[in-house]
Amino acid sequence: MASEPPAQTSRVTRTSSRLTSGPWKRPAALVASVAPSRPRFWEGQDVLARWTDGLLYLGTIKKVDASRQVCLVQFEDNSQFLVLWKDINPAAVPGEEQICCVCYSESVSPENQLVRCEKCGHTYHQECHLPRVLDASSDGAGVLGAWMCRQCVFAVATKRGGALKKGPYAKAMLSMKLVLPYQLKALEWDPAHLTNRQQCYCYCGGPGEWNLKMLQCCSCAQWFHEACTQCLSKPLLYGDRFYVFECCVCTGGPESVRRLPLRWVDVAHLILYHLSICCKKKYFDFEREILPFASENWDNLLLGELSDTPKRDRYSQLLSALSSHKDRFISGKEIKKRKGLFGLHIRVPPPGGLTLAQSPQPTADMVHFPAGWAAQSPLLLRMGARTCREMGEVRGGGAGKDSPVTPPRDSPLCPCHTHPSCPLPKQLSCNTLSAFSRESPPPIPEIP
């Protein structure tokens, strides 16, 4: 587990709040802070880091940069990435059980007691946690009874393909999602409203990539991770924005989602974009790659009226869409390659959803920040979006080298069949979360 913090350190100083990066909300009546006695992060510390898919992964801090508020974290597969402080969850430090991990104060009042998470061991004031912790039974020492914090609820409930929909954790997550842990209006967005400079998205407040399995709320225009939503019936494809989605904050309750109708040109565009993200190449063989992928994932595409198309007609419809829309697609014949190859002119998602109606369509020069933003904020040193084969280069200088990754059985949307859709280590499990805490918390009940 994590090593003990050094007795003295000149490289990092612990600030007065855990929520140090980004426009995080603070309680209206915050108790006076006290200077913490230990650094918040140190080299060799075991932490949980939130990735751009909204999930938490176990890693070890290799370097700490206090000036930019980032840490270099090495994950279980030996890959290393810069992670913002706001996206790192350290373990509870022994001896600080009676100190709030947000304001670092131990003072309490009848209306603002300390409550300790039974899962990770961190202690919060009722007012410091978002949403506010409701009254609960006290153990007589000023610390409230059994309770799980927002971070642990999200760690357990978030899943690839969509968060839990039933059970106690799903219910707890829904109540947490009614309040965002940051100020939405304070975020600084690019012109197309695809990326914000603070790298703050979703209910979890973590990093994200708008084109990699995220939904945009039709009311507040914020982007939300697939893993944090509880309304999807099928996993998302990369770049699939053909949904009308409204988040829990805007509805005041459960999320709402409606699938938009797709044309054959949209289906072809969506498949090519998903394949290009997964396989990191531009051209794909129609009969050996495009058509088989469409057939294997036909139900996941949620095509509405097109879903009843017989298999024998899918061939002609997709081929006609690829051949006739030369403004979107380029064929191998045009570049003196094989006739059956097709690719995208520009690798951007198909137009659809909120962006289609209310904001400019993304182009190749709109998917990043305007010139000068990178120099203004170190927050752009975020975790890069890594895909299947790109991860092999990070691990050992090329796909397939060193320890090759085998795809999980629950990843039908990755066409490589040799690489997983998610490049990072296995998703955080209940057992991993329990082992992460310095003390052994009560066991988690089975989800019905």
C-alpha positions as CSV (number, residue, x, y, z in Angstrom):
1,M,0.0,0.0,0.0
2,A,1.0,3.6,0.1
3,S,4.1,4.5,1.8
4,E,4.2,6.9,4.8
5,P,4.5,10.6,3.9
6,P,8.0,12.1,4.3
7,A,8.6,13.9,7.6
8,Q,9.9,17.0,5.7
9,T,9.3,18.0,2.1
10,S,10.3,21.1,0.1
11,R,8.6,20.0,-3.1
12,V,5.0,20.2,-2.2
13,T,2.9,22.0,0.4
14,R,-0.6,21.0,1.2
15,T,-3.3,23.6,0.6
16,S,-6.3,24.4,2.8
17,S,-8.7,22.5,0.7
18,R,-8.9,19.2,-1.2
19,L,-10.8,20.8,-4.0
20,T,-7.9,22.9,-5.2
21,S,-8.2,22.9,-9.0
22,G,-11.1,24.1,-11.0
23,P,-14.2,26.1,-10.1
24,W,-15.3,23.9,-7.2
25,K,-18.2,24.8,-5.0
26,R,-17.5,25.6,-1.3
27,P,-20.0,25.6,1.5
28,A,-21.6,29.0,2.3
29,A,-20.6,28.8,6.0
30,L,-17.2,27.1,5.9
31,V,-15.6,26.4,9.2
32,A,-12.2,28.1,9.8
33,S,-9.4,26.1,8.3
34,V,-6.3,24.9,10.1
35,A,-3.0,24.2,8.4
36,P,-2.7,20.4,7.8
37,S,0.3,18.7,9.3
38,R,1.0,16.4,6.3
39,P,1.4,16.9,2.6
40,R,-1.5,15.9,0.5
41,F,0.5,14.0,-2.1
42,W,3.9,12.4,-2.0
43,E,6.0,10.2,-4.2
44,G,5.2,6.5,-3.8
45,Q,1.7,7.2,-2.5
46,D,-1.1,4.8,-3.8
47,V,-4.0,6.8,-5.1
48,L,-7.2,6.4,-7.2
49,A,-7.1,8.5,-10.4
50,R,-10.1,9.4,-12.5
51,W,-9.7,8.7,-16.2
52,T,-11.4,10.5,-19.1
53,D,-14.0,7.7,-19.2
54,G,-15.2,8.7,-15.7
55,L,-13.9,5.6,-14.0
56,L,-11.3,5.3,-11.2
57,Y,-8.1,3.4,-11.6
58,L,-5.4,2.4,-9.0
59,G,-2.0,4.0,-9.5
60,T,1.1,5.2,-7.7
61,I,2.4,8.8,-7.7
62,K,5.9,9.1,-9.2
63,K,6.3,12.9,-9.2
64,V,4.5,15.8,-7.7
65,D,4.3,19.2,-9.3
66,A,2.8,21.6,-6.8
67,S,3.1,24.7,-9.0
68,R,0.9,23.2,-11.7
69,Q,-1.1,21.0,-9.3
70,V,-0.5,17.8,-11.2
71,C,1.0,14.4,-10.4
72,L,2.7,11.9,-12.6
73,V,0.9,8.6,-11.8
74,Q,2.0,5.1,-12.8
75,F,-0.9,2.7,-13.3
76,E,-1.0,-1.1,-12.9
77,D,0.0,-1.7,-16.6
78,N,3.1,0.5,-16.0
79,S,1.7,3.4,-18.2
80,Q,2.3,6.9,-16.8
81,F,0.2,10.0,-17.2
82,L,-0.1,13.4,-15.7
83,V,-3.2,13.7,-13.6
84,L,-4.7,16.9,-12.1
85,W,-4.9,17.1,-8.3
86,K,-8.7,17.4,-8.5
87,D,-8.9,14.0,-10.2
88,I,-6.7,12.1,-7.6
89,N,-8.3,10.5,-4.5
90,P,-5.7,9.6,-1.9
91,A,-6.3,7.2,0.9
92,A,-7.2,8.3,4.4
93,V,-4.2,9.1,6.6
94,P,-4.2,7.4,10.0
95,G,-4.5,9.8,12.8
96,E,-6.7,12.3,10.9
97,E,-10.0,10.4,11.5
98,Q,-11.4,13.4,13.4
99,I,-10.4,16.0,10.8
100,C,-12.5,17.0,7.8
101,C,-10.7,16.2,4.6
102,V,-12.1,19.2,2.9
103,C,-11.5,22.1,5.3
104,Y,-9.1,20.3,7.6
105,S,-11.0,21.4,10.7
106,E,-12.1,19.2,13.6
107,S,-14.6,21.6,15.1
108,V,-18.2,20.5,15.0
109,S,-21.6,22.0,15.8
110,P,-25.1,20.3,16.3
111,E,-25.9,21.3,12.7
112,N,-22.5,20.5,11.2
113,Q,-21.0,17.3,12.6
114,L,-18.3,15.1,11.2
115,V,-19.3,12.1,9.2
116,R,-16.9,9.3,8.2
117,C,-17.1,7.3,5.1
118,E,-17.4,3.6,6.0
119,K,-15.7,2.7,2.7
120,C,-12.6,4.9,2.3
121,G,-12.2,6.2,5.8
122,H,-12.3,9.9,4.9
123,T,-14.1,12.3,7.2
124,Y,-16.3,15.2,6.1
125,H,-18.3,17.9,7.7
126,Q,-21.9,17.6,6.8
127,E,-21.7,21.0,5.1
128,C,-18.4,20.3,3.3
129,H,-19.7,17.2,1.5
130,L,-21.7,17.7,-1.7
131,P,-24.6,17.1,-1.5
132,R,-24.9,18.0,2.2
133,V,-25.1,15.0,4.4
134,L,-28.5,14.7,6.1
135,D,-28.9,14.0,9.7
136,A,-27.9,10.5,10.9
137,S,-27.4,8.7,14.1
138,S,-24.3,9.8,16.1
139,D,-21.8,7.5,17.8
140,G,-21.6,9.9,20.7
141,A,-18.2,11.3,19.7
142,G,-19.4,13.9,17.3
143,V,-19.0,11.5,14.3
144,L,-22.1,10.4,12.5
145,G,-23.0,6.7,11.8
146,A,-22.6,4.5,8.7
147,W,-22.4,6.5,5.5
148,M,-20.6,6.5,2.1
149,C,-19.1,9.6,0.5
150,R,-19.7,10.8,-3.0
151,Q,-16.4,9.5,-4.3
152,C,-17.0,6.0,-3.1
153,V,-20.6,5.8,-4.3
154,F,-19.4,6.8,-7.8
155,A,-16.4,4.4,-7.6
156,V,-18.8,1.5,-6.9
157,A,-21.7,2.5,-9.2
158,T,-20.0,3.6,-12.3
159,K,-19.5,1.0,-15.0
160,R,-18.5,0.7,-18.6
161,G,-21.7,0.9,-20.7
162,G,-23.6,2.8,-18.0
163,A,-23.8,3.0,-14.2
164,L,-25.9,0.7,-12.0
165,K,-29.6,1.2,-12.4
166,K,-30.9,-0.9,-9.5
167,G,-29.9,-1.5,-5.9
168,P,-28.8,0.6,-3.0
169,Y,-25.7,2.1,-4.8
170,A,-27.8,3.1,-7.8
171,K,-30.2,4.9,-5.5
172,A,-27.4,6.6,-3.6
173,M,-25.7,7.7,-6.8
174,L,-29.0,9.3,-8.1
175,S,-29.2,11.4,-5.0
176,M,-25.5,12.5,-5.4
177,K,-26.1,13.4,-9.0
178,L,-28.7,16.1,-8.2
179,V,-25.8,18.4,-7.2
180,L,-22.7,19.1,-9.2
181,P,-19.4,19.4,-7.3
182,Y,-18.4,22.5,-9.2
183,Q,-19.8,25.7,-10.6
184,L,-21.0,25.1,-14.1
185,K,-21.2,28.7,-15.1
186,A,-17.5,29.3,-14.1
187,L,-16.2,26.8,-16.8
188,E,-14.4,28.3,-19.8
189,W,-15.4,26.7,-23.0
190,D,-14.1,26.6,-26.5
191,P,-16.2,28.2,-29.3
192,A,-17.9,24.9,-30.2
193,H,-18.7,24.1,-26.5
194,L,-16.8,20.8,-26.7
195,T,-14.0,21.3,-24.2
196,N,-13.5,23.5,-21.2
197,R,-10.1,24.7,-19.9
198,Q,-10.7,23.4,-16.4
199,Q,-11.1,19.8,-17.7
200,C,-14.2,19.5,-15.5
201,Y,-17.1,17.5,-16.8
202,C,-20.0,15.3,-15.8
203,Y,-21.4,14.6,-12.3
204,C,-18.0,13.3,-11.1
205,G,-16.1,16.6,-12.1
206,G,-13.4,14.5,-13.8
207,P,-11.7,14.9,-17.2
208,G,-13.3,13.9,-20.4
209,E,-13.2,13.8,-24.2
210,W,-16.5,14.9,-25.8
211,N,-16.1,12.5,-28.7
212,L,-15.3,9.4,-26.6
213,K,-18.5,8.1,-25.2
214,M,-20.0,11.2,-23.7
215,L,-23.5,12.7,-23.8
216,Q,-24.3,16.4,-23.9
217,C,-27.2,17.7,-21.9
218,C,-29.8,19.5,-24.1
219,S,-30.5,22.0,-21.3
220,C,-27.2,22.9,-19.6
221,A,-24.9,21.7,-22.5
222,Q,-22.5,20.0,-20.1
223,W,-20.9,16.7,-21.2
224,F,-21.5,13.5,-19.2
225,H,-19.6,10.2,-19.2
226,E,-21.3,7.1,-20.4
227,A,-20.1,5.3,-17.2
228,C,-21.8,7.9,-15.0
229,T,-25.2,7.8,-16.7
230,Q,-28.0,5.5,-15.6
231,C,-30.4,5.9,-18.6
232,L,-28.7,4.0,-21.5
233,S,-30.0,0.7,-22.7
234,K,-26.9,0.0,-24.9
235,P,-23.3,1.0,-24.8
236,L,-22.3,4.1,-26.8
237,L,-20.1,4.1,-29.8
238,Y,-17.4,6.7,-30.1
239,G,-18.8,9.9,-31.5
240,D,-22.5,8.8,-31.2
241,R,-24.4,12.1,-30.4
242,F,-27.7,11.0,-31.8
243,Y,-29.4,11.3,-28.5
244,V,-31.5,14.0,-26.8
245,F,-30.2,13.7,-23.2
246,E,-31.1,15.7,-20.1
247,C,-29.0,15.4,-16.9
248,C,-30.3,14.8,-13.3
249,V,-29.5,18.4,-12.4
250,C,-31.7,19.8,-15.1
251,T,-34.6,17.3,-14.6
252,G,-34.4,17.4,-10.8
253,G,-34.6,13.6,-10.8
254,P,-33.7,10.7,-13.1
255,E,-32.1,11.4,-16.4
256,S,-34.1,11.4,-19.6
257,V,-32.8,10.2,-23.0
258,R,-34.3,9.7,-26.4
259,R,-32.7,8.2,-29.5
260,L,-32.7,10.3,-32.6
261,P,-33.4,8.7,-36.0
262,L,-30.4,7.9,-38.2
263,R,-30.0,7.8,-41.9
264,W,-27.8,5.3,-43.7
265,V,-25.2,8.0,-44.3
266,D,-25.2,8.6,-40.5
267,V,-24.8,4.9,-39.8
268,A,-21.9,4.6,-42.2
269,H,-20.2,7.7,-40.8
270,L,-20.7,6.5,-37.2
271,I,-19.2,3.1,-37.9
272,L,-16.2,4.5,-39.7
273,Y,-15.5,7.0,-37.0
274,H,-15.7,4.4,-34.2
275,L,-13.4,2.0,-36.2
276,S,-10.9,4.8,-36.8
277,I,-10.8,5.7,-33.1
278,C,-10.4,2.0,-32.0
279,C,-7.9,0.9,-34.7
280,K,-6.0,4.1,-35.3
281,K,-6.1,3.9,-39.1
282,K,-8.0,5.7,-41.8
283,Y,-9.2,3.1,-44.4
284,F,-11.3,0.0,-43.8
285,D,-12.3,-2.8,-46.0
286,F,-16.0,-2.8,-46.6
287,E,-16.6,-6.6,-46.7
288,R,-14.0,-7.6,-44.1
289,E,-14.3,-4.8,-41.5
290,I,-17.2,-2.4,-42.0
291,L,-20.0,-4.8,-42.8
292,P,-19.0,-7.5,-40.2
293,F,-18.8,-4.8,-37.5
294,A,-22.3,-3.5,-38.5
295,S,-23.7,-7.0,-38.3
296,E,-22.1,-7.9,-35.0
297,N,-23.2,-4.7,-33.3
298,W,-26.5,-4.2,-35.1
299,D,-28.6,-4.2,-31.9
300,N,-26.2,-1.8,-30.1
301,L,-26.6,0.8,-32.9
302,L,-30.3,1.4,-32.0
303,L,-31.3,2.2,-35.5
304,G,-35.0,2.5,-35.0
305,E,-36.8,1.9,-38.3
306,L,-33.6,0.9,-40.0
307,S,-33.1,-2.0,-37.5
308,D,-35.7,-4.1,-39.4
309,T,-33.6,-4.0,-42.6
310,P,-32.8,-7.6,-43.7
311,K,-29.2,-8.6,-43.7
312,R,-29.2,-9.0,-47.5
313,D,-30.2,-5.3,-47.9
314,R,-27.7,-3.8,-45.4
315,Y,-24.9,-4.5,-47.8
316,S,-26.3,-2.4,-50.6
317,Q,-27.6,0.4,-48.3
318,L,-24.2,0.9,-46.6
319,L,-22.3,0.6,-49.8
320,S,-24.5,3.2,-51.5
321,A,-24.2,5.6,-48.6
322,L,-20.4,5.3,-48.7
323,S,-20.1,5.7,-52.4
324,S,-22.6,8.6,-52.9
325,H,-21.6,10.9,-50.1
326,K,-18.2,12.0,-51.3
327,D,-18.3,15.1,-49.1
328,R,-17.9,12.8,-46.1
329,F,-16.2,9.6,-47.3
330,I,-13.2,8.8,-49.5
331,S,-12.8,5.5,-51.3
332,G,-9.7,3.6,-52.0
333,K,-10.4,3.9,-55.7
334,E,-9.9,7.7,-55.5
335,I,-6.5,7.4,-54.0
336,K,-5.3,4.6,-56.2
337,K,-5.9,1.9,-53.6
338,R,-8.2,-1.1,-53.6
339,K,-11.8,-0.4,-54.6
340,G,-13.4,-1.8,-51.4
341,L,-11.6,0.6,-49.0
342,F,-13.4,3.5,-47.4
343,G,-12.4,6.2,-44.9
344,L,-13.5,9.6,-43.6
345,H,-12.3,12.8,-45.3
346,I,-12.0,14.4,-41.8
347,R,-12.0,12.3,-38.7
348,V,-14.8,14.0,-36.8
349,P,-18.1,12.4,-35.5
350,P,-21.2,12.6,-37.6
351,P,-23.3,15.7,-37.0
352,G,-26.1,15.0,-34.6
353,G,-27.7,15.8,-31.3
354,L,-27.5,19.1,-29.5
355,T,-24.4,20.3,-31.5
356,L,-26.4,19.9,-34.7
357,A,-29.1,22.4,-33.7
358,Q,-27.4,24.9,-31.4
359,S,-23.6,25.2,-32.1
360,P,-21.1,25.0,-34.9
361,Q,-20.2,21.6,-36.2
362,P,-16.8,20.4,-35.0
363,T,-14.0,20.4,-37.6
364,A,-10.4,19.2,-37.5
365,D,-9.3,22.6,-36.0
366,M,-12.1,22.9,-33.5
367,V,-11.5,19.8,-31.4
368,H,-8.7,21.5,-29.4
369,F,-8.4,24.8,-27.6
370,P,-7.7,28.0,-29.6
371,A,-4.1,29.2,-29.8
372,G,-2.8,30.6,-26.5
373,W,-5.0,28.6,-24.1
374,A,-2.3,26.0,-23.5
375,A,0.1,28.7,-22.4
376,Q,-2.4,30.2,-20.0
377,S,-3.3,27.1,-18.0
378,P,-1.3,24.1,-16.8
379,L,-4.6,22.3,-16.5
380,L,-4.3,21.3,-20.1
381,L,-1.7,18.8,-19.0
382,R,-4.4,16.3,-18.5
383,M,-4.6,12.6,-19.1
384,G,-4.5,12.1,-22.9
385,A,-7.2,10.0,-24.5
386,R,-5.5,6.7,-25.3
387,T,-7.0,4.1,-27.6
388,C,-6.3,0.5,-28.3
389,R,-3.1,0.4,-30.3
390,E,-1.8,3.8,-29.0
391,M,-1.6,2.2,-25.6
392,G,0.8,-0.4,-26.8
393,E,3.2,2.4,-27.8
394,V,3.0,3.9,-24.3
395,R,3.7,0.5,-22.7
396,G,6.6,-0.7,-24.8
397,G,7.2,1.2,-28.0
398,G,4.7,-0.4,-30.3
399,A,1.4,-2.3,-30.3
400,G,2.0,-5.9,-29.3
401,K,5.3,-5.4,-27.6
402,D,6.1,-6.3,-24.1
403,S,2.9,-7.6,-22.4
404,P,0.1,-7.5,-25.0
405,V,-3.3,-6.7,-23.7
406,T,-6.2,-9.2,-24.2
407,P,-9.7,-7.8,-24.8
408,P,-12.3,-8.3,-22.0
409,R,-15.2,-10.4,-23.0
410,D,-17.7,-7.6,-22.3
411,S,-16.1,-5.3,-25.0
412,P,-18.0,-6.1,-28.2
413,L,-17.6,-2.7,-29.7
414,C,-13.8,-2.9,-30.2
415,P,-13.1,-4.3,-33.7
416,C,-9.4,-5.0,-33.1
417,H,-10.1,-8.3,-31.2
418,T,-6.6,-8.0,-29.9
419,H,-6.9,-4.8,-27.8
420,P,-9.5,-3.7,-25.2
421,S,-11.7,-0.7,-25.8
422,C,-10.5,0.8,-22.5
423,P,-6.7,0.9,-22.4
424,L,-6.2,1.3,-18.6
425,P,-6.0,-1.4,-16.0
426,K,-9.1,-3.3,-14.8
427,Q,-11.9,-1.1,-13.5
428,L,-12.0,-0.4,-9.8
429,S,-13.9,-3.1,-8.0
430,C,-15.5,-3.2,-4.6
431,N,-12.6,-5.3,-3.3
432,T,-10.0,-3.0,-4.7
433,L,-11.7,0.0,-3.1
434,S,-11.7,-1.8,0.3
435,A,-8.1,-2.7,0.0
436,F,-7.3,0.9,-0.8
437,S,-8.3,2.1,2.6
438,R,-5.8,1.8,5.4
439,E,-8.5,0.2,7.6
440,S,-10.8,-2.6,6.7
441,P,-14.3,-1.2,6.3
442,P,-17.5,-3.2,6.6
443,P,-18.2,-5.5,3.6
444,I,-20.4,-4.1,0.8
445,P,-23.7,-6.0,0.4
446,E,-24.4,-7.7,-2.9
447,I,-26.3,-5.7,-5.5
448,P,-29.7,-7.4,-6.2
